Amino acid sequence: MEPSTKERILNEALVLFAEKGYKGTNLRDLAARLSLSKSALYKHYDSKEAMVAEVFRECSRQSYDYLQDMLRPEMNGRELIETIVRGYYDYTVIATYLATVFGICGMLQAMESRPVAALLCLLAAGLLDTVDGRIARTKKNRTEMEKGFGIQIDSLNDVMCFGVLPALIAYTLAREEWLGDVPVWYAATLIFFVLAGLIRLAYFNVTEEERQRSSAEPRKYYLGLPITASTLLFPLLYLVAMMPKNGMVSAVVMTVGLFLVGVLYITPIHIRKPGLPGLAAMGVAGAAIVAWLVEALI
């Protein structure tokens, strides 16, 4: 069905307002685009203001109709959110989202030359990462799409919190405290560290999706060092690197440490997933590191 003259005017007016703005649009240009005379245009709209008002009413009406078609009265709060915006927002992914928040806060602290505060954010993200998978598995009726989303969002969070964040802290330390100008060999090591973590996570995603299709049991072994190990390894590396009084020596210590960790990310060694005793030991180590960082911060 061909649009009416009024509809054609309205559609073309919307295009012109988007291209030139309100002030830059005039009825003469609109009439020329539509191959209409100004008198024919004035039969439908007597001013530019009336046309703008009609455009606004039409856009509001279309938005309202869209929401009415999409939303149902019986929807609960979570269904409403997931309908309006993309993604999942139930309790199974909240810990991952919070870890991402801490990761971003840590990056901001690193850019403000506050490495200790950034390390505390790293540890907070690591703590949340140890529980997010266990929280997700408490929901027994997760769909395949929910499981796949959980794997992907967790890995994206991991590369940001445990790959990019440590590299950014190390870069800031070299620039602000140790070296001034960051040499190529140091920057190359940071790039390798992040890239190795990214490759390790991508490989994990592929194998984990395949494993979950064949088994509902939790994973017992990791292939390669998990990128989340930087939660504890990087603060320890920071502690060791800060011991020398010479900035160049500190930079070399950090470079060697990050390079070795990056190699372990992509080396096909089997590492048993820690049980409760292992998690308890890591908790004690994490608490000791937090205490030291808080003391240094104060």
C-alpha positions as CSV (number, residue, x, y, z in Angstrom):
1,M,0.0,0.0,0.0
2,E,1.4,3.4,-1.1
3,P,1.9,5.9,1.8
4,S,-0.4,8.9,1.7
5,T,1.0,12.4,1.0
6,K,0.9,13.2,4.7
7,E,2.9,10.1,5.6
8,R,5.4,10.9,2.9
9,I,5.8,14.4,4.2
10,L,6.3,13.1,7.8
11,N,8.8,10.5,6.8
12,E,10.9,12.9,4.7
13,A,10.7,15.5,7.5
14,L,12.1,13.0,9.9
15,V,15.0,12.4,7.6
16,L,15.7,16.1,7.2
17,F,15.5,16.8,10.9
18,A,18.0,14.0,11.5
19,E,20.4,15.3,8.8
20,K,20.2,19.0,9.4
21,G,18.6,19.5,12.8
22,Y,15.6,21.7,13.6
23,K,17.2,25.0,12.7
24,G,18.8,23.8,9.5
25,T,15.6,22.4,8.1
26,N,13.2,24.6,6.1
27,L,9.9,23.8,4.3
28,R,11.3,24.9,1.0
29,D,13.9,22.0,1.0
30,L,11.3,19.6,2.2
31,A,8.9,20.5,-0.6
32,A,11.7,20.1,-3.1
33,R,12.6,16.7,-1.9
34,L,8.9,15.6,-2.2
35,S,8.4,17.3,-5.6
36,L,5.6,19.3,-4.0
37,S,4.7,23.0,-4.1
38,K,4.9,24.9,-0.8
39,S,1.1,25.5,-1.0
40,A,0.5,21.7,-1.3
41,L,2.8,21.3,1.8
42,Y,0.9,23.9,3.8
43,K,-2.4,22.0,3.2
44,H,-1.1,19.4,5.6
45,Y,1.2,21.3,7.9
46,D,1.0,25.1,8.3
47,S,4.4,25.5,10.1
48,K,7.6,23.7,10.9
49,E,6.6,23.7,14.5
50,A,3.4,21.7,13.7
51,M,5.5,19.2,11.7
52,V,8.0,18.7,14.6
53,A,5.1,18.1,17.0
54,E,3.6,15.5,14.6
55,V,7.0,13.8,14.2
56,F,7.3,13.6,18.0
57,R,3.8,12.2,18.4
58,E,4.4,9.6,15.7
59,C,7.7,8.4,17.2
60,S,6.0,8.3,20.7
61,R,3.1,6.2,19.3
62,Q,5.4,3.8,17.5
63,S,7.5,3.3,20.7
64,Y,4.4,2.7,22.8
65,D,3.1,0.2,20.3
66,Y,6.4,-1.6,20.3
67,L,6.5,-1.9,24.1
68,Q,2.9,-3.1,24.2
69,D,3.7,-5.8,21.7
70,M,6.8,-6.8,23.6
71,L,5.6,-6.7,27.2
72,R,3.0,-8.8,28.9
73,P,1.1,-8.1,32.1
74,E,2.1,-11.4,33.7
75,M,5.8,-10.8,33.4
76,N,7.9,-10.7,36.6
77,G,10.7,-8.3,37.2
78,R,13.5,-10.4,35.7
79,E,11.5,-11.3,32.6
80,L,10.7,-7.6,32.1
81,I,14.4,-6.7,32.3
82,E,15.5,-9.5,30.0
83,T,12.8,-8.5,27.5
84,I,13.8,-4.8,27.4
85,V,17.5,-5.3,27.3
86,R,19.7,-8.2,26.1
87,G,21.4,-10.7,28.4
88,Y,20.7,-12.6,31.6
89,Y,20.2,-10.9,35.0
90,D,19.3,-13.6,37.5
91,Y,21.4,-14.6,40.6
92,T,23.6,-17.0,38.6
93,V,25.6,-14.2,36.9
94,I,25.5,-11.4,39.6
95,A,28.9,-12.4,41.0
96,T,30.5,-12.2,37.6
97,Y,29.0,-8.7,37.0
98,L,30.3,-7.6,40.4
99,A,33.8,-8.9,39.5
100,T,33.7,-6.9,36.3
101,V,32.8,-3.8,38.4
102,F,35.9,-4.4,40.6
103,G,38.0,-5.0,37.5
104,I,37.0,-1.6,36.0
105,C,37.6,0.1,39.4
106,G,41.0,-1.5,39.5
107,M,41.9,-0.2,36.1
108,L,40.8,3.3,37.1
109,Q,42.9,3.1,40.2
110,A,45.9,1.9,38.2
111,M,45.6,4.8,35.8
112,E,45.5,7.1,38.8
113,S,48.9,5.6,39.9
114,R,47.4,3.8,42.9
115,P,48.7,0.3,42.4
116,V,47.8,-1.0,45.9
117,A,44.2,0.0,45.5
118,A,44.2,-1.6,42.1
119,L,45.6,-4.8,43.6
120,L,42.8,-4.8,46.2
121,C,40.3,-4.6,43.4
122,L,42.1,-7.5,41.7
123,L,41.8,-9.6,44.8
124,A,38.1,-8.8,45.2
125,A,37.4,-9.8,41.6
126,G,39.3,-13.0,42.2
127,L,37.2,-13.8,45.3
128,L,34.0,-13.4,43.4
129,D,35.4,-15.6,40.6
130,T,35.9,-18.5,43.0
131,V,32.2,-18.6,43.8
132,D,30.5,-17.6,40.5
133,G,30.6,-21.1,39.0
134,R,29.3,-22.7,42.2
135,I,26.5,-20.2,42.4
136,A,25.5,-20.8,38.8
137,R,25.5,-24.6,39.3
138,T,22.9,-24.3,42.1
139,K,20.3,-23.5,39.4
140,K,19.5,-27.0,38.1
141,N,17.2,-26.0,35.2
142,R,19.6,-23.7,33.3
143,T,19.0,-23.7,29.6
144,E,21.8,-24.4,27.1
145,M,21.8,-20.7,26.2
146,E,22.1,-19.7,29.9
147,K,25.0,-22.0,30.3
148,G,26.7,-20.7,27.2
149,F,26.1,-17.1,28.2
150,G,27.7,-17.9,31.6
151,I,30.8,-19.3,30.0
152,Q,31.2,-16.4,27.7
153,I,30.5,-13.6,30.2
154,D,32.8,-15.3,32.7
155,S,35.7,-15.5,30.2
156,L,35.2,-11.9,29.1
157,N,35.3,-10.8,32.7
158,D,38.4,-13.0,33.3
159,V,40.5,-11.5,30.5
160,M,39.7,-8.0,31.7
161,C,40.2,-8.6,35.4
162,F,43.0,-11.1,35.4
163,G,44.7,-10.2,32.1
164,V,44.3,-6.5,31.3
165,L,44.2,-5.3,34.9
166,P,47.5,-6.8,36.0
167,A,49.2,-5.6,32.7
168,L,47.9,-2.1,33.3
169,I,49.2,-2.1,36.9
170,A,52.6,-3.3,35.7
171,Y,52.6,-0.7,32.9
172,T,51.8,2.1,35.4
173,L,54.5,0.9,37.8
174,A,57.1,1.0,35.1
175,R,56.1,4.4,33.8
176,E,55.5,6.1,37.1
177,E,57.9,4.5,39.6
178,W,60.6,2.4,37.9
179,L,61.6,3.5,34.4
180,G,59.8,6.6,33.2
181,D,59.8,5.7,29.5
182,V,58.5,2.1,29.0
183,P,60.9,0.1,26.8
184,V,59.8,-2.1,24.0
185,W,60.8,-5.3,25.7
186,Y,58.7,-4.5,28.7
187,A,55.6,-3.5,26.6
188,A,56.0,-6.6,24.5
189,T,55.9,-8.8,27.6
190,L,52.7,-7.1,28.8
191,I,51.1,-7.7,25.4
192,F,52.2,-11.4,25.4
193,F,50.8,-11.8,28.9
194,V,47.4,-10.5,27.9
195,L,47.4,-12.4,24.6
196,A,48.3,-15.7,26.2
197,G,45.5,-15.3,28.7
198,L,43.1,-14.5,25.9
199,I,44.2,-17.6,24.0
200,R,43.9,-19.8,27.0
201,L,40.4,-18.6,27.7
202,A,39.2,-19.0,24.1
203,Y,40.5,-22.6,24.1
204,F,38.8,-23.2,27.5
205,N,35.5,-22.0,26.1
206,V,35.6,-24.4,23.2
207,T,36.5,-27.4,25.3
208,E,34.2,-26.5,28.2
209,E,31.1,-26.2,25.9
210,E,32.0,-29.6,24.4
211,R,32.5,-31.1,27.9
212,Q,29.2,-29.7,29.2
213,R,27.3,-31.2,26.3
214,S,28.5,-34.7,27.3
215,S,28.7,-34.4,31.1
216,A,26.9,-32.4,33.9
217,E,29.8,-33.1,36.3
218,P,32.0,-30.1,37.3
219,R,35.5,-30.0,35.7
220,K,38.2,-31.7,37.8
221,Y,41.4,-30.6,35.9
222,Y,42.5,-27.5,34.2
223,L,44.6,-27.7,31.0
224,G,47.2,-24.9,31.5
225,L,47.4,-22.5,34.3
226,P,44.0,-20.8,34.8
227,I,44.2,-17.0,34.1
228,T,42.5,-16.4,37.4
229,A,45.7,-17.6,39.1
230,S,47.0,-14.0,38.6
231,T,44.7,-13.1,41.5
232,L,47.4,-14.4,43.9
233,L,50.4,-14.6,41.6
234,F,50.4,-11.0,40.5
235,P,50.3,-9.5,44.0
236,L,53.1,-11.8,45.0
237,L,55.1,-10.8,42.0
238,Y,54.4,-7.1,42.8
239,L,55.8,-7.7,46.3
240,V,59.0,-9.4,45.0
241,A,59.4,-6.7,42.3
242,M,59.2,-3.9,44.9
243,M,62.0,-5.3,47.0
244,P,64.9,-4.1,44.9
245,K,65.8,-0.4,45.3
246,N,66.8,-0.2,41.6
247,G,63.9,0.5,39.2
248,M,65.5,-1.4,36.3
249,V,65.9,-4.5,38.5
250,S,62.2,-4.3,39.5
251,A,61.1,-4.0,35.9
252,V,63.2,-7.0,34.9
253,V,61.7,-9.1,37.8
254,M,58.2,-8.1,36.7
255,T,59.0,-8.9,33.1
256,V,60.3,-12.3,33.8
257,G,57.4,-13.1,36.2
258,L,54.7,-12.1,33.7
259,F,56.4,-13.9,30.9
260,L,56.6,-17.2,32.8
261,V,53.0,-16.9,33.9
262,G,52.0,-16.2,30.3
263,V,53.8,-19.3,29.1
264,L,52.1,-21.4,31.8
265,Y,48.7,-20.1,30.5
266,I,49.2,-21.8,27.1
267,T,51.3,-24.8,28.2
268,P,49.2,-28.0,28.1
269,I,49.9,-29.1,31.6
270,H,47.2,-30.7,33.7
271,I,46.4,-28.8,37.0
272,R,44.0,-30.3,39.4
273,K,41.1,-28.0,40.3
274,P,41.4,-27.1,44.0
275,G,38.9,-28.6,46.4
276,L,37.9,-27.1,49.7
277,P,41.4,-27.5,51.3
278,G,43.0,-25.8,48.4
279,L,40.5,-23.0,48.4
280,A,41.0,-22.6,52.1
281,A,44.7,-22.3,51.6
282,M,44.2,-19.8,48.8
283,G,41.8,-17.9,51.1
284,V,44.5,-17.7,53.8
285,A,47.1,-16.5,51.3
286,G,44.6,-14.0,49.9
287,A,43.9,-12.7,53.4
288,A,47.6,-12.3,54.2
289,I,48.1,-10.4,50.9
290,V,45.1,-8.1,51.7
291,A,46.4,-7.4,55.1
292,W,49.8,-6.4,53.7
293,L,48.1,-4.3,51.0
294,V,45.9,-2.5,53.5
295,E,48.9,-1.8,55.7
296,A,50.8,-0.4,52.7
297,L,47.7,1.7,51.7
298,I,47.4,3.2,55.1
